[in-house]
Amino acid sequence: MKTITTIILISFSFFVSGQTIKPNSYWIAVESNQIGEYGISPLDGMILKFKENSVEFEHVFFDSIQSAPMKIRKNRISLEKKLWARIYHIDKDSLLLDFDKRMRVKFVPLETHKKTLTNIDFWNHLDWKFYKNDYCEEIKLTDHLWNMYPNEIAKICLVFSKWEDSRYARNEKWNVKVVNDNHIFVKTFGQFDYEIYNVLNYSGDSVVLKNLIDKNESIIVKTPSITDSDYNSILSKIKNYNWKTIELINNKQAFEGDSAFSKFNSGGTYLPDTSFIKMSSLKNQQVSLVFGDSEYKYFVSDTLFNSGKWHLSKSGNEIVLNEGCIQEDYIDLINVGQDTLKIGKFDKIQIGSKKRRYVEFYYVLKLIK
């Protein structure tokens, strides 16, 4: 996607095909579809505010507002005497614009929200459960910027899901933006497709959302924090011990050899000196961990594999490594006993003999002190 500073946005008029575009009305792009033979640059997430003779525009993932003069004749929209888009359809619920016979973009209106919404600081929370269409996934709304383009305010969202016996994870973008008194929650799917929601209401630690594309409702719920007593109890069982693997629990899902690439996502574009954990190391109980007061060490075959900072999550469900920016930074605490520990973790696992080929694999280990 091009940066917002390179996108030239539309201007509009007040009466097209019998429908009125009200001054000071807001519209947001929710869907971009290819209609020609050539590729497109989707405009999803673009926000427009129409004025008398100009339009203001911004984007859900950028911290800037720009303005451009507008002129329209019949169905032709021009900026600086140059054709920019053609109006394909307009009514009170949608605006469809065609761009260079290549792309059709759907905009929907953002009416002034009739209810008083809570402060946007409500979203300063990391762990959530997202319920939609009878499906639940865990998401982490981090405060770490995506940092791809200038003025970009998109942050890193980590999505964890489960299908049958397998677990999956994705790195996505997210943000919440106030537009015409609406709270717009947006996250990506596959980093390019947009899921755009309008907050209908807040209820305790839950948020009711309406998808602006299919109009379906979803619920997102904060994961609660545990008490200080329970938090300290878990810490006392984990800290300052050398935890050694005694079993790879999900051994049936483990694999060896190049045939695994036909089933799991694989890669191999890292630098030559990049190293990965070998599947054989997991199977042969060669992994051990030490959690000090604030630093951890991860050993493979008694050799230090990596180290850094760590802390226990507020929910007590996870150990968070380093900055918590990537899926590998989280260790699930499945069971914490007096002398045993059962954990789950995503990592890039080397399979076969080729060092730069790997799969992303969620493994479950049982460890003892």
Steps between C-alpha positions, in 0.01 A plus 500: 500500500627843411547757770217738568711789380507348153125441477308771315148505637170604362284805512129482457181702439162515660255332267562188297239257363234641729705456819639778712849507646462707811769751593713387795410135441756223548558191286747214539633262235428142601555293186712532184444261209684457174282555190767515229790292383766677703593495868363748751608699805210453748366809674341316794513705820490837322272752679337793319330811638307692233479879523348769278780513243761262636554171672715409799652157509687281744566132556441261787871414512651849454520808718436777252209688346522654155264708289439537126266719291232309309291530187246263353313492171244227443677188623855626454704604802800722429788633704704786352316455167603135479257211509545307821197270527156427357188453710358154438226512765385707795221469756461579870688185602787477254712680245674303225783664311689363198867586456665488157278208395707281731348517845157552661506624860206487738461778757246492783380802705603568857204674661550688826489248782187554708637348821777631721791257467769432757845652487721350230755415774276198555706335226827526694483131584702214353305176524155447342269229373326573172168320441356502149281258305517232774878516486744633758858613463740657747649834400768718652460870428857612562609864517800437272483691173510311172750762373478436128419851370539862619208620716370143534328436834407137435608275786590132519213261567583136574224252419495149647245246380433127517359264241440137597825395674726766351576855612579789268630854541512813284658844526249768398440875522240671720375841612202681650405840363227751592314628193188717532451369856532141377764265637638309201687180588701356213738208464639319201479142384813387323633858554321629187129419531317733738245412768328830581259523792288773655465485879130471583543512877724418795371272776738443788808335351319407178460690173223440247624557144326523163694396192462783247530259207253219580313681785543200735557560869795370701611524861848564633571438869792594722690212658486563877804540723564265790539613862836609636502192725451259209752694290771471766418134556567418134821703503631316806454165325677610181784731594860399558469138391657307215210341313596193294281335237379149571237467225383652172124476562378554143741247357237376251500841335878514481670411174837439352631528145417713197159334446363726775518802269196371311283543811642795695594852398871505430759766437867544441583861425695576815868580504747209478607536864143485632444190710176324595409238757515152351195277524730222621601721796137523610443128455816405690422723804799727439325830584530663844408842637607718792286794619696734725367809677461686168706312242449162334732256326394243241737206458514234229733206575650703789596775253348847544256547214360841596442724801338827600245657732181331619194566715177326592188629323230670707264215418749247639453293184832576331862586535584800281850518354678823407261759350213262425489616135499164324327167553825335612508739798220313680522179703162356598484375859274199450566357846720625784572246774740494792762302308363479145421748229297448183552770237406575141695720260526601135843490340662471161610137493764361267408171337717278291863585431458840332577761764310787340176310450250510783137470600309700758401242758316511833657250737391389846768393751488350846792610717626425850723690742 
